[in-house]
Amino acid sequence: MTGERLRVTVYPTDVSDYTAQVYAGLFELEARGELSLTVRRSFDPRLSAPHTVYLEIDAPGLSTTRRLLIDLIDNATLQAPQSLTLVDGYAKRSLRSTTETERSDVRFIPYGLHYASRSGSMSAAQQSVLHWRATYRGGQPYGLREKLEVAMQAGTRWLRGRSAFSPTAPMQIAAFEDARFAKADQIFFATRVYGPDEAPLAADREVANERRVALVRALRATFGARYTGGLRPSGHALENYADCVVVNPDNRRWHHNTGLASLIHVNSTGLHGSTGWKFAEALAQSSCLVSEPSLDRQPVPLADGEHFLAFHTVDQCVAQCESVLLDRQRADELRHNGHAYYLGQVRPEALMRECLRNALVVAVQGKSLQVGEPSASAV
């Protein structure tokens, strides 16, 4: 974005880990002088839903304000279908080829890889204002008293959480990133299983659980001390898969530092085929990512063999990890390419820069953005 700056007005509907990446990107772009950002209270309930962000874009050379709804729920269901007739673009984290997202009257935008992060450019006052303006937090509607309490707590959390490891807020962007050449020949896979009380309606709950348990057992049996990880402790995990439980995954510092030090990150898809934060975090940490393929469309497609190594079975996962350990040159290429993708497409300011550009593209073209379609050049 060059020349006169974009003017972006954001109407917070949910301030949580789900939406943190959006706000981090917007505040980073403002700090870089690429846009002018205003935060206002959401005024239309049709544009307000948990795990979404509504914003308006005024671009130089365009006489009409463009309206964008960003849907960050991690499944293919539209979180704010009531907004479809009111916005010029609908950016969806889990955008897939489903009946719901093939409507010709809606301009859909692939959002990109998602993870929770916060901007180091955001002040305590800005953090408090963001929470004060919000309608929801964690899917629950605010009352007036709660809005005041949460806004004050947000500023306090910001002051206490300026270090990389804050137990009450996402980590700063830079804390995830590591482009060091040397990493230990370790394989890292720390995950969770879902109990009946956590996902009672998910038809694929047991399938996801058994797949993750099989991965833990196979990686541990094959690689021994070169494998680090296991299942997060929970009642369901301890009752059904006690041999796979590891104590540390609830410790953010351990999880982060182990990931930074490991050459290989293994990732599995979640419920409803969702792509979790670990996919993006592994690219940020400049690790070799071995993962089940993402079902979600990306603004720039991820290439198997270039940005990550895909697997569909437990045996394929083990084989991919072995191939990386045996070929250091290939490992270095995967790390370089994956981290470059992160810097250009996933880092919050890069992702939001592309998302805003694509919102202008679909508004001008009057149709959804297609896979591989150029963005900025079309505006």
TORMIVEX-721648 format. One line per field, with one value per residue (C-alpha): residue number from 1; chain; x, y, z; residue in one letter. Coordinates in Angstrom, 1 decimal, padded with zeros to 4 digits. Layout:
N
seq <- (NUM	...)
mol <- (A	...)
east <- (X	...)
north <- (Y	...)
up <- (Z	...)
type <- (A	...)
***
This chain:
379
seq <- (1	2	3	4	5	6	7	8	9	10	11	12	13	14	15	16	17	18	19	20	21	22	23	24	25	26	27	28	29	30	31	32	33	34	35	36	37	38	39	40	41	42	43	44	45	46	47	48	49	50	51	52	53	54	55	56	57	58	59	60	61	62	63	64	65	66	67	68	69	70	71	72	73	74	75	76	77	78	79	80	81	82	83	84	85	86	87	88	89	90	91	92	93	94	95	96	97	98	99	100	101	102	103	104	105	106	107	108	109	110	111	112	113	114	115	116	117	118	119	120	121	122	123	124	125	126	127	128	129	130	131	132	133	134	135	136	137	138	139	140	141	142	143	144	145	146	147	148	149	150	151	152	153	154	155	156	157	158	159	160	161	162	163	164	165	166	167	168	169	170	171	172	173	174	175	176	177	178	179	180	181	182	183	184	185	186	187	188	189	190	191	192	193	194	195	196	197	198	199	200	201	202	203	204	205	206	207	208	209	210	211	212	213	214	215	216	217	218	219	220	221	222	223	224	225	226	227	228	229	230	231	232	233	234	235	236	237	238	239	240	241	242	243	244	245	246	247	248	249	250	251	252	253	254	255	256	257	258	259	260	261	262	263	264	265	266	267	268	269	270	271	272	273	274	275	276	277	278	279	280	281	282	283	284	285	286	287	288	289	290	291	292	293	294	295	296	297	298	299	300	301	302	303	304	305	306	307	308	309	310	311	312	313	314	315	316	317	318	319	320	321	322	323	324	325	326	327	328	329	330	331	332	333	334	335	336	337	338	339	340	341	342	343	344	345	346	347	348	349	350	351	352	353	354	355	356	357	358	359	360	361	362	363	364	365	366	367	368	369	370	371	372	373	374	375	376	377	378	379)
mol <- (A	A	A	A	A	A	A	A	A	A	A	A	A	A	A	A	A	A	A	A	A	A	A	A	A	A	A	A	A	A	A	A	A	A	A	A	A	A	A	A	A	A	A	A	A	A	A	A	A	A	A	A	A	A	A	A	A	A	A	A	A	A	A	A	A	A	A	A	A	A	A	A	A	A	A	A	A	A	A	A	A	A	A	A	A	A	A	A	A	A	A	A	A	A	A	A	A	A	A	A	A	A	A	A	A	A	A	A	A	A	A	A	A	A	A	A	A	A	A	A	A	A	A	A	A	A	A	A	A	A	A	A	A	A	A	A	A	A	A	A	A	A	A	A	A	A	A	A	A	A	A	A	A	A	A	A	A	A	A	A	A	A	A	A	A	A	A	A	A	A	A	A	A	A	A	A	A	A	A	A	A	A	A	A	A	A	A	A	A	A	A	A	A	A	A	A	A	A	A	A	A	A	A	A	A	A	A	A	A	A	A	A	A	A	A	A	A	A	A	A	A	A	A	A	A	A	A	A	A	A	A	A	A	A	A	A	A	A	A	A	A	A	A	A	A	A	A	A	A	A	A	A	A	A	A	A	A	A	A	A	A	A	A	A	A	A	A	A	A	A	A	A	A	A	A	A	A	A	A	A	A	A	A	A	A	A	A	A	A	A	A	A	A	A	A	A	A	A	A	A	A	A	A	A	A	A	A	A	A	A	A	A	A	A	A	A	A	A	A	A	A	A	A	A	A	A	A	A	A	A	A	A	A	A	A	A	A	A	A	A	A	A	A	A	A	A	A	A	A	A	A	A	A	A	A	A	A	A	A	A	A	A	A	A	A	A	A	A	A	A	A	A	A	A	A	A	A	A	A)
east <- (000.0	001.6	000.7	-002.2	-003.1	-006.1	-008.6	-009.9	-012.6	-012.9	-016.0	-014.9	-017.4	-015.1	-011.8	-010.3	-007.6	-009.7	-009.6	-006.2	-004.3	-006.6	-006.1	-002.4	-002.1	-004.2	-002.2	001.1	000.1	-001.0	002.4	004.1	002.2	000.3	-003.2	-005.1	-007.1	-010.2	-012.0	-015.7	-018.5	-020.5	-023.8	-025.6	-026.3	-026.4	-022.6	-021.8	-021.1	-018.7	-015.3	-015.8	-014.5	-016.4	-014.5	-014.9	-012.3	-011.9	-009.3	-007.8	-009.4	-012.6	-015.7	-017.5	-016.7	-016.0	-017.4	-015.6	-016.6	-013.9	-015.1	-012.5	-014.4	-012.5	-015.0	-016.8	-020.0	-020.6	-020.5	-022.3	-024.7	-026.9	-024.2	-024.0	-026.3	-024.7	-021.0	-018.9	-016.6	-016.7	-013.2	-013.4	-010.7	-012.0	-013.2	-014.0	-016.0	-019.3	-022.8	-022.8	-019.7	-020.6	-023.3	-022.8	-024.2	-021.5	-017.9	-015.8	-012.1	-009.8	-008.5	-005.2	-003.5	-004.6	-002.8	-003.2	-000.6	-000.5	001.2	004.1	002.9	-000.4	-000.5	-002.4	-004.9	-005.5	-006.0	-008.5	-010.4	-010.6	-012.2	-014.5	-015.8	-016.4	-019.7	-018.6	-015.7	-015.3	-018.8	-020.5	-022.3	-021.0	-023.0	-022.1	-020.4	-018.5	-017.4	-015.8	-014.2	-012.8	-011.5	-009.6	-008.3	-007.1	-004.9	-003.5	-002.9	-001.0	001.3	002.0	002.2	004.7	007.1	006.9	005.1	001.9	-000.6	-003.5	-002.9	-001.5	002.3	003.9	004.5	008.3	008.2	007.1	009.7	013.0	015.1	018.2	020.0	020.8	018.0	018.2	017.2	014.1	010.5	007.8	004.2	002.2	-001.6	-004.9	-007.8	-011.5	-013.7	-017.5	-018.1	-015.8	-017.2	-020.5	-021.8	-018.6	-019.1	-015.4	-014.3	-013.3	-011.7	-009.6	-008.7	-007.6	-005.6	-003.6	-003.0	-001.7	000.7	002.0	002.6	004.2	006.5	007.6	008.2	010.1	012.2	012.6	014.4	014.4	010.6	009.2	005.5	002.3	-001.2	-002.2	-003.4	-007.1	-009.6	-010.5	-006.8	-005.8	-008.7	-008.3	-004.8	-002.6	000.5	000.5	000.0	002.8	002.7	004.2	001.8	-000.2	002.9	003.2	006.9	007.7	005.6	007.1	010.7	010.5	009.0	011.7	014.4	012.9	013.8	010.5	006.9	004.2	000.6	-002.7	-006.1	-008.7	-012.4	-014.4	-011.1	-009.9	-006.4	-005.1	-002.7	000.3	000.4	001.2	003.4	005.7	006.3	006.9	009.4	011.3	010.8	010.2	006.4	005.1	001.3	-002.0	-002.9	-005.1	-008.6	-008.9	-008.3	-005.4	-004.8	-001.6	-001.7	000.6	002.8	003.5	007.2	008.0	006.4	005.6	005.5	002.1	000.9	-002.4	-001.5	000.6	003.1	003.5	004.1	006.9	008.4	008.3	010.0	012.7	013.4	013.9	016.3	018.3	018.6	019.9	019.8	016.2	015.4	017.1	015.1	011.9	012.7	013.6	010.6	008.1	009.4	009.4	005.7	005.0	006.7	004.8	001.4	000.9	002.6	-000.3	000.6	001.3	-001.9	-004.1	-002.4	-003.3	-006.8	-007.5	-006.2	-008.4	-011.4	-010.9	-010.4	-013.7	-015.6	-014.4	-014.8	-018.1	-017.2	-015.4	-011.6	-010.5	-007.5	-004.3	-006.0	-003.8	-004.9	-003.0	-002.5	-006.2	-007.0)
north <- (000.0	003.2	006.9	008.1	005.8	003.6	004.6	001.6	001.7	-001.5	-002.3	-005.0	-007.8	-010.2	-009.6	-013.0	-015.4	-016.0	-012.3	-011.4	-011.8	-009.4	-006.7	-007.3	-006.9	-003.7	-002.1	-003.1	-001.6	001.6	001.8	001.4	004.3	002.1	002.9	005.1	003.0	004.0	001.8	002.3	000.5	-002.0	-000.4	-003.1	-006.5	-008.1	-007.3	-008.5	-012.2	-014.1	-014.9	-012.2	-008.8	-006.2	-003.3	-000.6	000.4	003.8	003.7	006.5	006.7	004.9	006.9	004.2	002.7	-001.0	-003.3	-006.4	-009.2	-011.5	-014.9	-016.7	-019.8	-022.9	-024.9	-024.4	-023.0	-019.3	-017.6	-014.5	-015.5	-012.6	-010.2	-011.6	-009.0	-006.1	-006.5	-006.2	-009.0	-012.0	-013.2	-016.7	-018.6	-022.1	-021.3	-024.5	-025.7	-026.2	-025.3	-022.4	-020.8	-021.2	-018.6	-016.3	-013.3	-013.3	-012.2	-014.6	-014.1	-016.8	-015.4	-017.3	-019.3	-018.4	-018.2	-016.0	-013.2	-009.6	-006.5	-004.9	-001.6	-001.7	000.5	-000.2	002.5	001.1	-002.4	-001.0	000.9	-002.3	-004.3	-001.4	-001.1	-004.9	-006.6	-010.1	-011.8	-015.6	-015.7	-014.2	-010.9	-008.0	-006.1	-002.5	-003.4	-006.3	-004.0	-001.6	-004.4	-006.1	-002.9	-002.0	-005.6	-005.5	-002.5	-004.2	-007.4	-005.5	-003.9	-007.2	-009.1	-007.1	-010.0	-012.9	-015.2	-013.8	-016.4	-014.0	-012.8	-014.1	-013.9	-011.0	-011.6	-011.6	-014.3	-016.9	-016.2	-018.0	-018.3	-019.8	-022.2	-024.8	-026.8	-030.1	-033.2	-033.5	-034.2	-032.2	-033.2	-032.1	-032.3	-032.9	-035.3	-034.3	-035.6	-036.1	-032.9	-030.8	-031.8	-033.6	-032.9	-033.5	-036.6	-036.9	-036.6	-040.2	-040.4	-037.3	-038.7	-042.1	-040.5	-038.3	-041.1	-043.3	-040.6	-040.1	-043.8	-044.3	-041.3	-042.4	-046.0	-045.0	-042.1	-042.7	-039.9	-037.8	-037.4	-034.9	-034.4	-036.3	-035.6	-032.7	-033.9	-034.2	-036.5	-038.1	-038.5	-040.0	-042.4	-043.7	-042.9	-042.7	-044.0	-041.0	-038.2	-035.8	-033.3	-030.2	-029.2	-026.9	-024.9	-022.2	-021.5	-025.3	-025.6	-022.5	-023.3	-026.9	-025.9	-023.4	-026.0	-028.7	-029.3	-031.0	-030.1	-032.6	-031.3	-033.0	-031.6	-030.9	-031.4	-030.7	-030.9	-027.6	-026.2	-025.3	-022.6	-025.0	-025.0	-021.3	-021.4	-024.0	-021.8	-018.8	-020.8	-021.8	-025.5	-028.3	-028.8	-032.4	-032.1	-033.4	-031.1	-028.1	-028.3	-024.5	-022.3	-019.9	-016.6	-018.1	-021.9	-023.9	-026.3	-029.8	-030.5	-026.8	-025.2	-028.4	-032.2	-033.7	-037.0	-038.9	-041.9	-042.6	-044.5	-041.6	-039.2	-041.4	-041.7	-038.0	-037.3	-039.9	-038.3	-034.9	-036.3	-038.0	-035.0	-031.8	-029.9	-030.7	-029.8	-026.4	-025.7	-026.6	-024.3	-021.5	-021.8	-022.3	-019.3	-017.1	-018.1	-017.1	-013.7	-013.0	-014.4	-015.3	-012.7	-010.5	-007.3	-009.3	-011.3	-008.2	-006.2	-009.0	-009.3	-005.6	-005.6	-008.7	-007.0	-004.1	-006.5	-008.5	-005.2	-003.9	-007.1	-008.1	-011.8	-014.1	-014.3	-017.4	-019.6	-018.1	-014.9	-011.8	-009.3	-006.0	-005.6	-005.7	-002.6)
up <- (000.0	-001.1	-001.3	000.7	003.6	003.9	006.6	008.6	011.2	013.3	015.3	017.9	018.3	020.1	021.9	022.5	021.3	018.2	017.1	018.5	015.1	013.4	016.0	016.1	012.4	012.3	015.1	013.5	010.1	011.9	013.7	010.3	008.8	006.3	007.5	009.9	012.5	014.4	017.0	017.4	019.2	017.1	016.2	014.2	015.8	012.4	012.1	015.6	016.4	018.5	016.9	014.2	013.4	011.4	009.8	007.2	004.7	003.0	000.2	-001.8	-005.2	-004.1	-003.3	-001.4	002.0	001.7	004.5	005.5	008.0	009.2	010.4	012.6	013.7	013.0	010.9	007.6	009.1	008.6	012.0	010.9	008.0	008.9	007.7	004.1	002.5	004.4	003.6	000.5	001.5	003.9	004.9	006.3	008.2	007.3	003.8	001.9	-001.1	000.6	-000.5	002.0	000.5	-003.2	-003.2	-006.2	-004.3	-001.6	-002.1	-000.1	000.8	002.1	005.4	005.8	008.5	012.0	015.4	018.5	018.8	020.0	018.7	020.6	019.1	021.1	024.2	027.4	026.6	023.1	024.7	027.1	024.5	022.3	025.2	026.1	022.6	022.2	022.3	023.1	024.8	024.4	022.8	025.9	025.6	027.8	030.4	031.2	034.5	032.9	030.0	032.5	034.5	031.5	030.0	033.2	033.4	029.8	030.5	033.6	031.7	029.1	031.6	033.3	030.0	028.1	028.5	025.9	028.3	029.7	031.1	030.4	026.8	023.5	023.1	021.2	017.5	017.8	020.5	018.0	015.5	015.2	012.1	013.7	011.5	014.2	015.9	017.7	015.8	017.8	016.8	018.7	018.8	021.9	021.5	023.2	023.1	023.4	026.1	025.6	027.7	025.5	022.1	022.6	019.1	017.1	015.0	014.3	018.0	018.6	015.1	015.9	019.3	018.0	015.2	017.6	020.1	017.3	016.2	019.7	020.2	016.8	017.1	020.6	019.5	016.4	017.6	021.3	023.0	019.8	020.2	022.7	023.5	024.2	025.3	027.5	030.9	031.2	032.9	029.5	028.5	031.9	031.9	028.3	027.1	030.3	028.5	026.1	028.7	029.3	032.2	030.5	027.7	029.9	030.5	027.9	028.3	028.0	024.9	023.3	024.1	023.1	019.8	019.2	019.9	017.7	014.1	013.2	014.3	013.7	013.3	013.0	012.0	014.6	014.9	011.7	009.8	011.4	010.9	014.4	015.5	015.5	011.7	011.7	014.8	013.3	010.3	012.5	014.5	011.3	012.0	009.4	009.5	009.0	008.9	007.7	004.8	005.6	004.2	004.2	001.2	001.6	-000.2	-001.5	-001.6	000.6	-001.4	-000.1	-000.4	-000.4	002.6	004.6	004.2	004.1	005.5	005.5	007.6	010.7	008.7	006.3	009.2	010.5	007.1	006.5	009.8	009.0	005.6	007.2	009.8	007.1	004.8	006.4	003.1	002.6	006.2	005.7	002.5	004.2	007.1	004.8	002.5	005.4	007.3	004.1	003.6	007.2	006.8	003.6	004.4	008.1	010.2	011.5	009.6	006.4	006.7	007.4	004.6	002.1	003.6	003.2	-000.3	-001.2	000.3	-002.1	-005.0	-004.4	-003.8	-007.2	-009.1	-007.5	-007.0	-004.6	-004.8	-006.6	-005.8	-007.1	-008.3	-008.0	-005.4	-005.1	-008.9	-009.4	-007.3)
type <- (M	T	G	E	R	L	R	V	T	V	Y	P	T	D	V	S	D	Y	T	A	Q	V	Y	A	G	L	F	E	L	E	A	R	G	E	L	S	L	T	V	R	R	S	F	D	P	R	L	S	A	P	H	T	V	Y	L	E	I	D	A	P	G	L	S	T	T	R	R	L	L	I	D	L	I	D	N	A	T	L	Q	A	P	Q	S	L	T	L	V	D	G	Y	A	K	R	S	L	R	S	T	T	E	T	E	R	S	D	V	R	F	I	P	Y	G	L	H	Y	A	S	R	S	G	S	M	S	A	A	Q	Q	S	V	L	H	W	R	A	T	Y	R	G	G	Q	P	Y	G	L	R	E	K	L	E	V	A	M	Q	A	G	T	R	W	L	R	G	R	S	A	F	S	P	T	A	P	M	Q	I	A	A	F	E	D	A	R	F	A	K	A	D	Q	I	F	F	A	T	R	V	Y	G	P	D	E	A	P	L	A	A	D	R	E	V	A	N	E	R	R	V	A	L	V	R	A	L	R	A	T	F	G	A	R	Y	T	G	G	L	R	P	S	G	H	A	L	E	N	Y	A	D	C	V	V	V	N	P	D	N	R	R	W	H	H	N	T	G	L	A	S	L	I	H	V	N	S	T	G	L	H	G	S	T	G	W	K	F	A	E	A	L	A	Q	S	S	C	L	V	S	E	P	S	L	D	R	Q	P	V	P	L	A	D	G	E	H	F	L	A	F	H	T	V	D	Q	C	V	A	Q	C	E	S	V	L	L	D	R	Q	R	A	D	E	L	R	H	N	G	H	A	Y	Y	L	G	Q	V	R	P	E	A	L	M	R	E	C	L	R	N	A	L	V	V	A	V	Q	G	K	S	L	Q	V	G	E	P	S	A	S	A	V)
***
